[in-house]
């Protein structure tokens, strides 16, 4: 199930952030989402928070917690798998 979640998450991130030049296969499960890796920024972080709320019923309000969750695709998928309501 986690493999399906990771693939769906990759597709959703590409769609929500308009990363047209990237395919799901280009996103490594353990690559950093911010800085090196995908190189996302704070605006992208807001989009990811909205994505998690809309698609998985997860509300994030603690910025410190968010930083840990968005470390990589794997940490994000692990958090979603453990906390999703949808």
Backbone bond lengths (Angstrom), bond angles and torsions (degrees), N, CA, C in turn:
res aa  C-N    CA-C-N  psi(-1)  N-CA   C-N-CA  omega(-1)  CA-C   N-CA-C  phi
1 X - - - 1.456 - - 1.526 110.97 -
2 X 1.323 116.80 -38.43 1.460 118.50 -178.10 1.527 111.53 -63.64
3 X 1.337 117.41 -33.62 1.472 120.05 177.00 1.524 110.32 -61.40
4 X 1.338 116.87 -43.14 1.462 121.10 178.00 1.516 110.65 -62.98
5 X 1.331 116.24 -43.25 1.460 120.81 179.42 1.525 110.32 -61.61
6 X 1.330 116.89 -43.75 1.472 120.29 -178.75 1.529 110.31 -63.20
7 X 1.328 117.68 -44.77 1.465 120.83 179.80 1.532 110.50 -63.83
8 X 1.330 117.55 -44.88 1.466 120.74 178.24 1.518 111.23 -61.82
9 X 1.320 115.94 -40.97 1.465 120.78 179.20 1.524 110.68 -63.12
10 X 1.314 117.48 -42.37 1.471 121.30 177.82 1.526 110.04 -59.71
11 X 1.335 116.44 -46.26 1.468 120.81 -179.79 1.524 110.88 -63.47
12 X 1.341 117.09 -41.16 1.459 120.94 -179.62 1.529 111.16 -66.68
13 X 1.322 117.22 -40.69 1.467 121.02 178.87 1.524 110.10 -63.32
14 X 1.325 116.92 -44.46 1.466 121.06 178.95 1.525 110.25 -60.49
15 X 1.331 116.92 -43.60 1.465 120.94 -178.50 1.533 111.36 -69.31
16 X 1.325 117.86 -49.77 1.466 121.81 -175.97 1.526 111.88 -64.48
17 X 1.339 116.71 -37.76 1.465 120.23 -176.78 1.531 113.03 -95.77
18 X 1.345 116.80 5.60 1.464 122.23 179.29 1.535 112.25 53.49
19 X 1.318 115.95 46.83 1.474 121.13 178.76 1.523 108.79 -90.45
20 X 1.323 115.68 66.44 1.463 121.79 -172.00 1.522 113.69 -62.85
21 X 1.332 117.36 -27.30 1.464 120.46 -177.64 1.526 112.52 -84.64
22 X 1.332 117.27 0.44 1.460 121.55 -177.45 1.524 109.64 -114.64
23 X 1.333 116.55 139.95 1.458 121.25 174.23 1.529 108.05 -108.53
24 X 1.337 118.29 161.54 1.466 120.15 179.60 1.537 112.66 -54.13
25 X 1.322 116.45 -34.31 1.464 120.48 -179.39 1.532 112.18 -67.23
26 X 1.335 116.90 -21.60 1.464 121.42 -179.87 1.531 112.81 -77.12
27 X 1.329 116.92 -16.17 1.468 120.75 -176.97 1.524 108.68 -96.28
28 X 1.323 116.10 111.73 1.468 120.61 177.41 1.525 109.18 -74.36
29 X 1.329 116.17 141.62 1.464 120.67 -177.08 1.518 112.64 -59.49
30 X 1.332 117.49 -33.96 1.463 120.32 -175.47 1.533 113.47 -109.45
31 X 1.316 117.39 10.15 1.474 120.52 177.43 1.525 109.59 -74.20
32 X 1.328 117.95 145.69 1.465 120.20 177.92 1.531 110.60 -62.37
33 X 1.319 116.04 141.23 1.466 120.01 176.91 1.524 111.11 -81.50
34 X 1.342 116.62 -31.25 1.467 121.53 -177.47 1.519 109.70 -113.63
35 X 1.348 115.52 156.59 1.463 119.24 -178.06 1.517 108.67 71.13
36 X 1.318 116.89 -123.91 1.462 119.79 174.61 1.516 107.79 -69.16
37 X 1.308 118.20 174.38 1.460 119.64 -175.46 1.517 108.73 85.53
38 X 1.342 116.91 -125.18 1.468 120.42 -179.94 1.523 112.50 -73.96
39 X 1.313 117.32 -22.62 1.458 120.21 177.55 1.513 114.46 71.63
40 X 1.322 117.10 34.72 1.458 120.46 179.99 1.521 110.78 -73.31
41 X 1.355 115.70 161.75 1.464 120.44 179.39 1.531 110.39 -123.18
42 X 1.326 116.90 -172.73 1.462 121.05 -174.58 1.534 112.55 -65.22
43 X 1.309 117.73 -32.81 1.471 120.63 176.05 1.528 109.53 -64.70
44 X 1.339 116.13 -41.41 1.461 120.61 177.05 1.529 110.62 -62.26
45 X 1.328 116.96 -36.62 1.470 121.02 179.06 1.524 110.12 -60.44
46 X 1.329 116.86 -41.52 1.466 120.36 177.70 1.525 110.76 -62.27
47 X 1.323 116.11 -41.03 1.466 120.48 178.01 1.533 110.97 -62.48
48 X 1.335 116.99 -39.65 1.464 120.84 178.82 1.529 111.29 -66.64
49 X 1.327 116.43 -37.54 1.469 120.45 177.68 1.530 109.75 -63.60
50 X 1.334 116.57 -43.68 1.471 120.88 177.93 1.528 109.86 -63.80
51 X 1.319 117.39 -42.48 1.470 121.94 178.44 1.525 110.45 -57.89
52 X 1.335 117.16 -46.25 1.469 120.76 -178.70 1.522 111.09 -64.87
53 X 1.330 116.53 -38.10 1.459 119.94 -179.84 1.525 111.08 -69.74
54 X 1.321 116.29 -46.57 1.466 121.46 -176.98 1.532 111.90 -68.69
55 X 1.325 117.37 -45.85 1.465 120.55 -172.07 1.523 114.48 -89.96
56 X 1.345 116.75 -24.27 1.463 118.93 -173.17 1.524 113.28 -128.11
57 X 1.326 118.50 -0.31 1.456 121.67 178.01 1.519 113.95 69.70
58 X 1.327 117.08 25.86 1.469 121.53 -177.70 1.525 109.33 -105.54
59 X 1.341 115.68 124.51 1.466 120.62 176.52 1.516 109.08 -104.75
60 X 1.326 116.65 127.16 1.461 121.97 177.14 1.520 108.37 -111.48
61 X 1.323 116.34 129.65 1.458 119.25 178.53 1.526 112.14 -128.10
62 X 1.318 117.45 -16.43 1.462 121.71 -177.60 1.531 109.87 -95.46
63 X 1.347 118.43 112.03 1.465 121.12 -178.28 1.533 113.37 -59.77
64 X 1.310 117.05 -34.40 1.472 119.88 178.81 1.525 109.79 -65.40
65 X 1.316 115.92 -43.45 1.467 121.09 178.32 1.531 109.64 -63.96
66 X 1.322 116.92 -41.60 1.461 120.86 -179.43 1.525 111.40 -59.88
67 X 1.321 116.46 -40.33 1.463 120.11 -179.25 1.527 110.86 -60.44
68 X 1.322 116.82 -41.50 1.467 120.69 178.84 1.532 111.38 -69.01
69 X 1.315 116.60 -39.60 1.466 121.10 -178.74 1.524 110.92 -65.70
70 X 1.329 117.21 -40.03 1.458 121.54 -175.95 1.525 113.50 -92.01
71 X 1.317 116.94 21.82 1.463 120.38 178.33 1.531 110.97 -62.56
72 X 1.330 116.40 -44.45 1.463 121.57 179.21 1.525 108.45 -151.93
73 X 1.307 116.32 172.11 1.460 120.18 177.20 1.529 109.80 -62.00
74 X 1.315 116.71 -38.28 1.473 120.87 -179.04 1.525 110.74 -63.41
75 X 1.341 118.47 -45.39 1.465 120.03 -179.67 1.531 110.58 -65.62
76 X 1.311 116.16 -34.90 1.467 120.56 177.96 1.529 110.36 -67.17
77 X 1.326 117.00 -45.71 1.467 121.52 179.77 1.532 110.82 -64.50
78 X 1.329 116.92 -40.28 1.468 120.42 178.85 1.529 110.33 -61.33
79 X 1.335 116.08 -43.37 1.466 120.40 -179.83 1.531 110.67 -64.68
80 X 1.319 116.15 -43.67 1.463 120.44 179.59 1.523 110.23 -62.48
81 X 1.319 116.96 -45.90 1.473 120.77 -178.99 1.527 111.09 -59.20
82 X 1.321 117.19 -36.94 1.459 121.63 -177.38 1.524 113.52 -81.61
83 X 1.330 117.69 -23.42 1.476 120.42 -170.31 1.529 116.28 -124.33
84 X 1.296 118.14 0.17 1.466 119.56 -174.15 1.530 111.57 -66.51
85 X 1.336 115.00 147.16 1.470 120.83 175.60 1.522 110.67 -116.07
86 X 1.331 116.23 -4.41 1.485 121.13 178.47 1.513 108.50 -120.98
